[in-house]
């Protein structure tokens, strides 16, 4: 085999032979690891799946390459749930295999505590090595215990001070003062005052000015109204039903109850349960849903429709009533209020109208068609 190799002078990545010649890593895993190793610092914040997608490694091929890197210690992941229920994933990619303790140490999490070691290495013996590095061990071979200096003996004073003179004892007084007279005990009152009555709940104790105003008791918070509870139950039922359309939107009971507070606002603005479900399932993201709680909370808040503006009812103006006029019909003079410009009241008009002629339907048909009146049957 002939080989022609020119070492690049720029735009290259140093790769370890342990990675290139690794027998248990596939080509996708090696290429992904070398690609991440050569990225600049400003592109290291992107997830590993997005970087693999740039190389054309997708789906099952990416999952298999990632499993191999995780199994051999080249990739480490930590998942945590932050405020608001959103899940975060931190990834660590190394060009040499690391154990879990070493990865946690590089991430910034202190390794689990270990009992202090009682073994001291001898002179020239290396310190014991831990997963995160070398454990500092104090070397007591070159240290000596300092001895306290000898105490100096006190030197006698050549001019000692004279001893103090003794204090004379006090002389007793020939005319002592008489002892104080004993205090007489108080005489009990034959008519004691009755004890104060117990103060009822909600009232303060009586004062010299009279009874004080009653102390208001704390009012318990009002229970949720039936309408509000019904709306919360409807919103919670819609959120729990999303799992049947998309498995990635599976919610627990507590998560659905927490999100129902935001979903109720949609129902209060006139939207139906079908409209709410359609708004939460529409426009599926390209990268999928990592956190169902965070995704649904974002949509419920950001896509909340504006409240419908109800038209204000305009006051209807009643037309003015026509003035009273005198009826021109027969009889005693009287007035009425015309509606369409008539001059006679309804009673006079009804009296002047001739009574209709009572004819049979055969005679009416004969008059219309101009034919003689047919005789009834049997005559």
Secondary structure as GFF3:
##gff-version 3
##sequence-region A 1 379
A	DSSP	alpha_helix	17	20	.	.	.	ID=ss1
A	DSSP	alpha_helix	27	37	.	.	.	ID=ss2
A	DSSP	three_ten_helix	41	43	.	.	.	ID=ss3
A	DSSP	alpha_helix	48	54	.	.	.	ID=ss4
A	DSSP	alpha_helix	59	71	.	.	.	ID=ss5
A	DSSP	beta_strand	75	81	.	.	.	ID=ss6
A	DSSP	three_ten_helix	83	85	.	.	.	ID=ss7
A	DSSP	beta_strand	87	93	.	.	.	ID=ss8
A	DSSP	alpha_helix	100	107	.	.	.	ID=ss9
A	DSSP	beta_strand	129	130	.	.	.	ID=ss10
A	DSSP	beta_strand	133	134	.	.	.	ID=ss11
A	DSSP	alpha_helix	226	240	.	.	.	ID=ss12
A	DSSP	three_ten_helix	241	244	.	.	.	ID=ss13
A	DSSP	three_ten_helix	247	249	.	.	.	ID=ss14
A	DSSP	alpha_helix	253	268	.	.	.	ID=ss15
A	DSSP	alpha_helix	273	281	.	.	.	ID=ss16
A	DSSP	alpha_helix	292	302	.	.	.	ID=ss17
A	DSSP	beta_strand	324	326	.	.	.	ID=ss18
A	DSSP	beta_strand	335	337	.	.	.	ID=ss19
A	DSSP	alpha_helix	346	352	.	.	.	ID=ss20
A	DSSP	alpha_helix	361	369	.	.	.	ID=ss21
###
